[in-house]
Amino acid sequence: MDNKKSSPQNNKSIQAKQAIMMTLLYSDIFAFPLTKDELWQLLLSEHKISPTEFERGLVLLANDIVHHD
Protein backbone atom coordinates (compact mmCIF):
# COMPACT_ATOMS: atom_id res chain seq x y z
CA MET A 1 0.00 0.00 0.00
CA ASP A 2 1.26 3.49 -0.84
CA ASN A 3 2.10 5.54 2.25
CA LYS A 4 2.05 8.85 0.40
CA LYS A 5 -0.95 10.97 1.26
CA SER A 6 -2.47 12.99 -1.53
CA SER A 7 -2.66 16.66 -0.61
CA PRO A 8 -5.20 19.05 -2.14
CA GLN A 9 -2.27 21.06 -3.52
CA ASN A 10 -0.83 17.98 -5.22
CA ASN A 11 -4.25 17.09 -6.64
CA LYS A 12 -4.55 20.57 -8.16
CA SER A 13 -1.09 20.24 -9.70
CA ILE A 14 -2.11 16.92 -11.22
CA GLN A 15 -5.34 18.48 -12.54
CA ALA A 16 -3.27 21.30 -14.04
CA LYS A 17 -0.91 18.79 -15.66
CA GLN A 18 -3.86 16.91 -17.17
CA ALA A 19 -5.41 20.15 -18.45
CA ILE A 20 -2.11 21.19 -20.02
CA MET A 21 -1.74 17.82 -21.73
CA MET A 22 -5.34 17.90 -22.99
CA THR A 23 -4.85 21.41 -24.38
CA LEU A 24 -1.58 20.45 -26.09
CA LEU A 25 -3.13 17.34 -27.61
CA TYR A 26 -6.11 19.31 -28.89
CA SER A 27 -3.89 21.99 -30.46
CA ASP A 28 -1.78 19.26 -32.07
CA ILE A 29 -4.83 17.98 -33.99
CA PHE A 30 -4.77 21.27 -35.90
CA ALA A 31 -0.94 21.43 -36.10
CA PHE A 32 -1.14 24.59 -34.01
CA PRO A 33 1.83 24.85 -31.63
CA LEU A 34 1.21 26.98 -28.56
CA THR A 35 3.44 29.35 -26.64
CA LYS A 36 3.33 29.15 -22.85
CA ASP A 37 1.11 32.25 -22.74
CA GLU A 38 -1.26 30.81 -25.36
CA LEU A 39 -1.37 27.53 -23.47
CA TRP A 40 -2.42 29.41 -20.32
CA GLN A 41 -5.06 31.45 -22.20
CA LEU A 42 -6.53 28.43 -24.00
CA LEU A 43 -6.22 25.94 -21.13
CA LEU A 44 -8.97 23.30 -21.29
CA SER A 45 -10.05 22.43 -17.77
CA GLU A 46 -13.21 21.65 -15.86
CA HIS A 47 -11.57 23.11 -12.74
CA LYS A 48 -10.16 26.55 -12.04
CA ILE A 49 -6.38 26.41 -12.36
CA SER A 50 -4.33 29.14 -10.69
CA PRO A 51 -1.17 30.50 -12.32
CA THR A 52 0.86 28.77 -9.59
CA GLU A 53 -0.80 25.42 -10.25
CA PHE A 54 -0.31 25.94 -13.98
CA GLU A 55 3.43 26.36 -13.39
CA ARG A 56 3.53 23.29 -11.15
CA GLY A 57 1.61 21.32 -13.76
CA LEU A 58 4.18 22.29 -16.38
CA VAL A 59 6.96 21.03 -14.12
CA LEU A 60 5.15 17.73 -13.50
CA LEU A 61 4.56 17.25 -17.21
CA ALA A 62 8.17 18.10 -18.05
CA ASN A 63 9.35 15.58 -15.46
CA ASP A 64 7.16 12.92 -17.07
CA ILE A 65 8.50 13.69 -20.55
CA VAL A 66 12.19 14.40 -19.92
CA HIS A 67 14.27 11.48 -18.76
CA HIS A 68 17.43 12.26 -16.83
CA ASP A 69 20.32 9.84 -17.31
Contacts in CASP RR format, 6 or more apart in sequence:
PFRMAT RR
TARGET T0000
AUTHOR 0000-0000-0000
METHOD contacts of the structure
MODEL  1
MDNKKSSPQNNKSIQAKQAIMMTLLYSDIFAFPLTKDELWQLLLSEHKIS
PTEFERGLVLLANDIVHHD
12 47 0 8 1.000
12 49 0 8 1.000
12 50 0 8 1.000
12 53 0 8 1.000
12 56 0 8 1.000
13 53 0 8 1.000
13 56 0 8 1.000
13 57 0 8 1.000
13 60 0 8 1.000
14 57 0 8 1.000
14 60 0 8 1.000
15 45 0 8 1.000
15 47 0 8 1.000
15 49 0 8 1.000
15 53 0 8 1.000
16 45 0 8 1.000
16 49 0 8 1.000
16 53 0 8 1.000
16 54 0 8 1.000
16 56 0 8 1.000
16 57 0 8 1.000
16 58 0 8 1.000
16 60 0 8 1.000
17 56 0 8 1.000
17 57 0 8 1.000
17 58 0 8 1.000
17 60 0 8 1.000
17 61 0 8 1.000
17 64 0 8 1.000
18 45 0 8 1.000
19 43 0 8 1.000
19 44 0 8 1.000
19 45 0 8 1.000
19 47 0 8 1.000
19 49 0 8 1.000
20 39 0 8 1.000
20 43 0 8 1.000
20 54 0 8 1.000
20 57 0 8 1.000
20 58 0 8 1.000
20 61 0 8 1.000
21 61 0 8 1.000
22 44 0 8 1.000
22 45 0 8 1.000
23 34 0 8 1.000
23 39 0 8 1.000
23 42 0 8 1.000
23 43 0 8 1.000
23 44 0 8 1.000
24 34 0 8 1.000
24 39 0 8 1.000
26 44 0 8 1.000
27 33 0 8 1.000
27 34 0 8 1.000
27 42 0 8 1.000
34 42 0 8 1.000
36 58 0 8 1.000
40 51 0 8 1.000
40 54 0 8 1.000
43 49 0 8 1.000
43 54 0 8 1.000
END
